[in-house]
């Protein structure tokens, strides 16, 4: 079993906020700050994939090359 989520070459870094009672994630390994959050573990994968897709679409729309994880 793996502890990481990968999507289109990007990995997620996820923490749980007991104060906010939700999961907070970021795309790991890039300088751009791309975050996502959700209230249940079952929604983490979808939230992460949507964040990566939105990041890639936004980069394309503004003519910027998306950063690749280091």
N, C-alpha and C positions, 0 to 999 in steps of 0.2 A: 504494500500500500504506500502511496506517495503522499507527502505533506504539501506538495505544491500544485498550483493550478497553472497550466500553460495554455496559451491560445495565440495562434499566429506568430509564434516565436517570442511572445511576451509572458512574463511570469508575474504572479500576484504576491504582494506582501499583505497579510491580513491580520488584524488585531480585533479584539472584542472590547468595546467600551461598556463597562458596567454602569457608568454614569448615564450614558445615553441609551443603554440596552439595545445596542446594535453592533453589527460587524462593520468595521471601517477598513477599506483596502486601498492600496495604491499599486500602480504598475511599477515593478521593481527594475532597477538597472538602467534607467534613463533619467536625464536631468529635467525634462518636462515633468511637471507635477500633474498626474492624472489620477484622480481618486474616484471611489465609488463606495456606496454603503447599502446595507439592507438589514432587515430585522431578523431574518432567519437564515440558518446555515443552508437550507435547501435552495435559497435564492442567490447564494454567493456566485455560483458559476455563471448564471445569466447576467448578473450585475457586472461581473468582471468582463465577460465577452462583449457586453454592450459598451463598456468603457473603452476597450481596445478598438472596437469597430468605430465608435464615435471619434476617437483620437485619429485613426487612420483617415477617416472621411474628412475631418476638419483640416488635417495637414494637406490632403489632396486639394480641397476647396481653396485654400489660401496659397497654394503653390510651394509649400514647404515640404522638404523631405522628412519623413518621420524618423525620430531617433530609434536606433536599434539598441537592445540591451547590451551592456558591456560584460 
